[in-house]
Amino acid sequence: MSSSTPPGADDGPPTSAPSIAPSSSDPKQPVAIICLGMAGSGKTTFVQRINAHLHTKKKPPYVINLDPAVLNVPFDSNIDIRDSIKYKEVMSQYNLGPNGAIMTSLNLFATKIDQVVSLCEKRALPSPETGSKGVDHILVDTPGQIEVFLWSASGQIILESLASSFPTVIAYVIDTPRTSSTSTFMSNMLYACSILYKTKLPMILVFNKTDVQSADFAKEWMTDYESFSEALNNDPHNTQFGAQDSGDDGLAGSGYMGSLLNSMSLMLEEFYSHLSVVGVSSMTGQGVDEFFEAVKVKAEEFRRDYAPELERKRKEAGEQKEKRREKEVDKLMKGMNLEKDKNKPGEDDEEGEPGDEIEILSSVDSDEGEGMEDDDDGDEDGLQARYQEQLGKNDTLAEEASFAKYIYSSQR
Ligand SMILES: Nc1nc2c(ncn2[C@@H]2O[C@H](COP(=O)(O)OP(=O)(O)OP(=O)(O)O)[C@@H](O)[C@H]2O)c(=O)[nH]1
C-alpha cells in the first residue's frame, strides 16, 4: 500500500481555476442547479425526482454526479465522477480515510472541470448535427459530506467554473422532520447562511420529506419572529441550558440557549429575505412545480445581480494578471540587461540584433500566458490532443465516455 501524498490532498487541486468565456448572463443558457445538503437529507432522491419531473415535461436535463463514494445512483447521469475516478483505489493508493479520499477524488476531477463545462456548453444549445435539442437545466448531485465539497478548493473551483458559464442556483436540501425543533432549525439556518456567504450564489431552501412532516412551521418561523419566539418558549430544551444563570424562574426560554436562539432569529431576518423557501416531497413529487418556479426567480436574480459582479471580478483578476505579467517581464529585462537605454540597436551587434527584444518579449509572453492557465501543459500535450480528437467526433455520448476514460488515464 503506497502512502505517497495524493495530488492536492492538502492544498486543493493542482491547477488554477480555469478561465471560461463569460456567458452566464445569456438568457438562453441552461440553469445549473447544485444540490447541497447534510448527509441523508435526501439530495439524491431529490435529484432523482426533479430529473423524472423534467423528463415527463419532455425537457430532459443534463445530469452530473459528483459523489465518488455513492454505490448506486438512481438516475442516469451524463457525467459521473465514478466513471473517471475510482474512490476505493484513491483510498488505498494514497492511504486515505473516506473523507480524504472524497476530497482527493474531487481534486482530481476539478483539474478537468473546464472540459466538463465545455461538454455542458456543447449540450446546452440545440445542435442539428447531433440531433440534440439542448437543455434547460443542469442538475448536480454532490457528496453526502457537505463540508468536503463546500469547504474544499476543488468544490469552490467546480462551483465557480459552473457559475462562470451558466446561471447557477444552490438548492439546499433540508430534512424537514429532523429540523422541527427550534435548535436544529436554527443550526440548519446558520449552515445555510454560511453556504450563502461562502458560495455567493442565489439559494433555494428545499424543505424535503414533507410527506412525513409539513414545512409550514419552518416557513412561519422564517417570516414571523413572534411565532419562532413562541415556539422557543414552548421548547423545554431551551430552558435547560443556563437557566439557573437567569434565576431559573420557571419562565420558558430563560436559559442562554433560549436567548441565543432568540437573538439569532432576529439577526437572520435579513438573511431569510434573500431566500426562496419551498416544501417538497421527493417521494411523492409534491412541491416540485413550486421548486421550479423558485428556480426561475433565482436564475433571473443571478443574471441581474450576480453575473455583473462575477464579470467585474473576472475583469479585476485579468487586470491584476496583466500587471503581474508586465512586472515579471520588466524584472526579466532588467536581469538580462536589456533595457532600452542600455541596448540600443546596432550599438553592439554581438549582444543583440534589432528585433531580439521583441522576440524575447513574445516568448516570455507566450510562456507566461500558458503557464498561468496550466502548469503542466507540456506533459499533457499528448493527452490534450487525444481529448481534442474525441471532442471532434459528433456523438456526444461517445465523447462523455471517452472523457471518462481520458480523465481516468490522466490521473494514473
Ligand atoms: N419519506 C421520505 N423519505 C425520503 C424523501 N427523500 C429522501 N428520503 C429518504 O431519505 C433517505 C436518504 O435519502 P438520500 O437521497 O440517499 O439522501 P442523500 O442526502 O443523498 O444522502 P447522502 O448522499 O448519502 O448523504 C433515504 O432513505 C430516502 O428514501 C422524502 O421526500 N420523503
The ligand as a Tripos MOL2 file, in Angstrom:
@<TRIPOS>MOLECULE
LIG
   32    34     1     0     0
SMALL
NO_CHARGES

@<TRIPOS>ATOM
      1 N1        -40.3210    9.9240    3.4670 N.pl3     1 LIG1
      2 C1        -39.4030   10.4350    2.6760 C.ar      1 LIG1
      3 N2        -38.1620    9.9240    2.6590 N.ar      1 LIG1
      4 C2        -37.2440   10.4780    1.8410 C.ar      1 LIG1
      5 C3        -37.5470   11.5830    0.9960 C.ar      1 LIG1
      6 N3        -36.4340   11.9140    0.3290 N.ar      1 LIG1
      7 C4        -35.4790   11.0450    0.6980 C.ar      1 LIG1
      8 N4        -35.9540   10.1840    1.6170 N.ar      1 LIG1
      9 C5        -35.2300    9.0920    2.2740 C.3       1 LIG1
     10 O1        -34.1240    9.6360    2.9870 O.3       1 LIG1
     11 C6        -33.0220    8.7390    2.9440 C.3       1 LIG1
     12 C7        -31.7890    9.4530    2.4320 C.3       1 LIG1
     13 O2        -32.0100    9.8340    1.0970 O.3       1 LIG1
     14 P1        -30.8330   10.0930    0.0680 P.3       1 LIG1
     15 O3        -31.4490   10.6190   -1.1790 O.co2     1 LIG1
     16 O4        -29.9430    8.9190   -0.0420 O.co2     1 LIG1
     17 O5        -30.0730   11.2610    0.8430 O.3       1 LIG1
     18 P2        -28.6930   11.9470    0.4510 P.3       1 LIG1
     19 O6        -28.7230   13.2870    1.0620 O.co2     1 LIG1
     20 O7        -28.4470   11.8710   -0.9980 O.co2     1 LIG1
     21 O8        -27.7080   11.0000    1.1990 O.3       1 LIG1
     22 P3        -26.0890   11.0390    1.1590 P.3       1 LIG1
     23 O9        -25.6730   11.4830   -0.2020 O.co2     1 LIG1
     24 O10       -25.6970    9.6360    1.4680 O.co2     1 LIG1
     25 O11       -25.7160   11.9730    2.2220 O.co2     1 LIG1
     26 C8        -33.4480    7.5610    2.0680 C.3       1 LIG1
     27 O12       -33.8710    6.5360    2.8960 O.3       1 LIG1
     28 C9        -34.6230    8.1240    1.2780 C.3       1 LIG1
     29 O13       -35.5390    7.1270    0.9320 O.3       1 LIG1
     30 C10       -38.8860   12.1090    1.0460 C.ar      1 LIG1
     31 O14       -39.2430   13.0780    0.3800 O.2       1 LIG1
     32 N5        -39.7570   11.5100    1.9060 N.ar      1 LIG1
@<TRIPOS>BOND
     1     1     2 1
     2     2     3 ar
     3     2    32 ar
     4     3     4 ar
     5     4     5 ar
     6     4     8 ar
     7     5     6 ar
     8     5    30 ar
     9     6     7 ar
    10     7     8 ar
    11     8     9 1
    12     9    10 1
    13     9    28 1
    14    10    11 1
    15    11    12 1
    16    11    26 1
    17    12    13 1
    18    13    14 1
    19    14    15 2
    20    14    16 1
    21    14    17 1
    22    17    18 1
    23    18    19 2
    24    18    20 1
    25    18    21 1
    26    21    22 1
    27    22    23 2
    28    22    24 1
    29    22    25 1
    30    26    27 1
    31    26    28 1
    32    28    29 1
    33    30    31 2
    34    30    32 ar
@<TRIPOS>SUBSTRUCTURE
     1 LIG1         1 GROUP 0 **** ****
